Amino acid sequence: MAKPLAWTPAPTDPRKELIKQLEAAPHEHAEALLEAYRTLQTAHDKGVLGLVHGLIGGRDIIATELAKGMKSTEGVNAIRNGIALAKMLGATDPDMLERLAKSFADTDRELRDEAKSKPPSLWALMKRVFSEDGRRGLSTATRLLVGLGKASKG
């Protein structure tokens, strides 16, 4: 008859494996650790760590105040308005918004230059209004006004 082997596995300490990995980490991840230290220092210099510490320390008070605010009519309306705005932005063509943002930046620059000189004459303003882009802008503005009127009916 066969005799069972008297073998028991050597006990392993999971902590030893973790300590071994921890000791090897600075060598394996030196670049990432340096970047993490720089990020941590910048967060400290800018006061972000203090802010996070305050938020964590005051989480109960903050949560209570947020809950009170969200229970109010204004809070509910703010959330609903945020959702509606997100839907509007989601339905808008991103390329058009990018062109609009660039146009606003160009217009702002032109307005700053124009503010330093004499204001445009009425004739110059009329030429601007009746230009192709001016008519296109007026058409867009009137469409938005019509939509606003329809929405305000009820």
C-alpha positions as CSV (number, residue, x, y, z in Angstrom):
1,M,0.0,0.0,0.0
2,A,1.2,3.5,-0.9
3,K,2.3,5.8,1.9
4,P,1.3,9.5,1.7
5,L,4.2,12.0,1.4
6,A,4.7,14.2,4.3
7,W,5.0,17.4,2.4
8,T,3.6,20.8,3.5
9,P,4.1,23.9,1.5
10,A,6.4,26.5,3.1
11,P,4.4,29.3,4.7
12,T,4.4,32.5,2.6
13,D,4.1,35.9,4.0
14,P,2.2,38.2,1.6
15,R,3.8,41.2,3.2
16,K,7.2,40.1,2.2
17,E,6.2,40.1,-1.5
18,L,4.6,43.6,-1.1
19,I,7.8,44.9,0.6
20,K,9.9,43.4,-2.2
21,Q,7.7,45.2,-4.8
22,L,7.8,48.4,-2.9
23,E,11.6,48.3,-2.6
24,A,11.9,47.8,-6.4
25,A,9.3,50.5,-7.3
26,P,11.6,53.5,-7.1
27,H,14.0,51.9,-9.6
28,E,11.3,50.7,-12.0
29,H,9.2,53.8,-11.9
30,A,11.7,56.6,-11.2
31,E,10.6,58.9,-14.0
32,A,6.9,58.5,-13.0
33,L,7.7,59.1,-9.4
34,L,9.6,62.3,-10.2
35,E,6.7,63.6,-12.3
36,A,4.3,62.7,-9.4
37,Y,6.5,64.6,-7.0
38,R,6.6,67.7,-9.3
39,T,2.9,67.6,-9.7
40,L,2.4,67.3,-5.9
41,Q,4.8,70.2,-5.3
42,T,2.9,72.4,-7.9
43,A,-0.4,71.5,-6.3
44,H,1.0,72.5,-2.9
45,D,2.5,75.7,-4.3
46,K,-0.8,76.7,-5.9
47,G,-2.9,75.9,-2.8
48,V,-4.7,73.0,-4.4
49,L,-3.7,70.6,-1.6
50,G,-5.0,73.0,1.0
51,L,-8.3,73.3,-0.8
52,V,-8.6,69.5,-1.2
53,H,-7.8,69.1,2.5
54,G,-10.5,71.6,3.4
55,L,-13.0,69.9,1.2
56,I,-12.3,66.6,2.7
57,G,-12.4,68.0,6.2
58,G,-15.7,69.8,5.7
59,R,-17.4,67.1,3.6
60,D,-20.3,66.7,6.0
61,I,-21.0,70.5,6.0
62,I,-20.6,70.8,2.3
63,A,-22.8,67.8,1.6
64,T,-25.5,69.1,3.9
65,E,-25.4,72.6,2.3
66,L,-25.5,71.1,-1.2
67,A,-28.5,68.9,-0.3
68,K,-30.3,71.9,1.1
69,G,-29.6,73.9,-2.1
70,M,-30.7,71.0,-4.4
71,K,-34.0,70.6,-2.5
72,S,-34.9,74.2,-3.3
73,T,-36.9,75.2,-6.4
74,E,-33.8,77.1,-7.7
75,G,-31.6,74.1,-7.3
76,V,-34.0,71.9,-9.2
77,N,-34.4,74.5,-11.9
78,A,-30.6,74.9,-12.1
79,I,-30.2,71.1,-12.7
80,R,-33.0,71.1,-15.3
81,N,-31.5,74.1,-17.1
82,G,-28.0,72.5,-17.1
83,I,-29.5,69.4,-18.7
84,A,-31.3,71.5,-21.3
85,L,-28.1,73.4,-22.1
86,A,-26.2,70.2,-22.4
87,K,-28.8,69.0,-24.9
88,M,-28.5,72.2,-26.9
89,L,-24.7,72.0,-27.0
90,G,-24.9,68.3,-28.0
91,A,-27.2,69.1,-30.9
92,T,-24.9,72.0,-32.1
93,D,-22.3,71.3,-34.8
94,P,-18.9,71.6,-33.1
95,D,-17.3,73.0,-36.3
96,M,-19.8,75.8,-36.3
97,L,-19.1,76.6,-32.7
98,E,-15.4,76.6,-33.4
99,R,-15.9,79.0,-36.3
100,L,-18.1,81.2,-34.0
101,A,-15.5,81.2,-31.3
102,K,-12.8,82.3,-33.8
103,S,-15.1,84.9,-35.2
104,F,-15.7,86.3,-31.6
105,A,-12.0,86.5,-31.0
106,D,-11.5,88.3,-34.3
107,T,-14.4,90.7,-33.6
108,D,-13.0,91.4,-30.1
109,R,-9.6,92.3,-31.6
110,E,-11.3,94.6,-34.2
111,L,-13.5,96.2,-31.5
112,R,-10.4,97.0,-29.4
113,D,-8.7,98.5,-32.5
114,E,-11.8,100.4,-33.4
115,A,-12.2,101.8,-29.8
116,K,-8.8,103.5,-30.2
117,S,-9.9,105.5,-33.3
118,K,-13.0,107.4,-34.4
119,P,-16.2,105.4,-34.4
120,P,-17.4,104.2,-37.9
121,S,-19.7,106.5,-39.9
122,L,-23.3,105.6,-40.5
123,W,-22.4,104.8,-44.1
124,A,-19.7,102.3,-42.9
125,L,-22.2,100.7,-40.5
126,M,-24.8,100.3,-43.2
127,K,-22.2,98.8,-45.6
128,R,-21.3,96.3,-42.9
129,V,-25.0,95.5,-42.3
130,F,-25.8,95.0,-46.0
131,S,-22.7,92.9,-46.7
132,E,-23.2,89.2,-47.3
133,D,-22.0,88.2,-43.9
134,G,-24.0,91.0,-42.3
135,R,-27.2,89.8,-43.9
136,R,-26.4,86.2,-42.9
137,G,-25.9,87.3,-39.3
138,L,-29.1,89.3,-39.3
139,S,-30.9,86.2,-40.7
140,T,-29.5,84.1,-37.9
141,A,-30.4,86.7,-35.3
142,T,-34.0,87.0,-36.6
143,R,-34.4,83.2,-36.6
144,L,-33.2,83.0,-33.0
145,L,-35.6,85.8,-32.1
146,V,-38.5,84.0,-33.8
147,G,-37.6,80.8,-31.9
148,L,-37.4,82.8,-28.6
149,G,-40.8,84.2,-29.4
150,K,-42.3,80.8,-30.0
151,A,-40.7,79.4,-26.8
152,S,-42.1,82.3,-24.7
153,K,-45.7,81.6,-25.8
154,G,-46.0,78.7,-23.3
